[in-house]
Amino acid sequence: MAVPDFQTVMLPLLVLMGDGAEHGLAEVFETLGDRLGLSPEDKKELLPSESDVKFDNRVRWAAFYLRKAGLLERTGRGKIRITERGQQVLKTKPGRIDVKFLKQFSEFLEFQQGTKKAEDVDTASEEAQATPEETLEASYVNLRRTLAEELIDRVKKCPPKFFEKLVVDLLVSMGYGGSRKDAGQAVGQSGDDGIDGIIKEDKLGLDVVYLQAKRWEATVGRPVVQAFAESLEGQRARKGVLITTSQFSQEAKDYVSRIEKKIILIGGEELAQLMIDHGVGVAEVRTYSVRKMDLDYFGEE
């Protein structure tokens, strides 16, 4: 089954805590996941940023909201327990506990009023299935995806000479090629047997990587990749990078996974993501720093 949203998790979490005992979060994640019928894969599913496990993140937010309503309390570092109010709520046998349900408690209303600016935000929070952290991540992913699409469209329209410069700038930003001047000279030289360029793998030039970068429109299939691999053989090279503004066929990907040579295939989508990650062709508009409490600082046990 799919990982339930954080509001759906609230009631099962409170029921689990109904024994009145103190529970560690690690124990809660495992036991609650089993009760909800999650598979091992569901329990390991990550957020889009891969910064946290999705289910664990949602349980933490569910516990946070229940604590703000006075139904749970923290008893130590990573430990929670049901309160008397929480026990009273369970006795009423609610069919669902969510943000709307929690608004009957004054402490929760005070919490919401301190975090919202308008009534429409309040209404949206009742209907939201994603945690605030997931909402922020989803917005970031969408902005990044849109930017990547715009980058590739623009790269495809650039002159070949500019594309060559872009590839050099990217590789240097990633730590390859030594100096910008050395990398430019290396990639700018068209080699024999289909090799477009040679670039240092590290700043000392202990090894080299053969490079081919083309602004293809159609899907790049196995024949093109195989020809590149054969070119490496002619140069007695062990490593190569093949870059395209389009994409590679599954057959091409399967081919490089089976051969002895180490060939990295970079399609248009990955090229755009690398440009964003390494600040090539993009400018920073603003930065949001998301922080969490440092429990080590407070010395909680």
Disulfide bonds with the S-S distance in Angstrom:
none
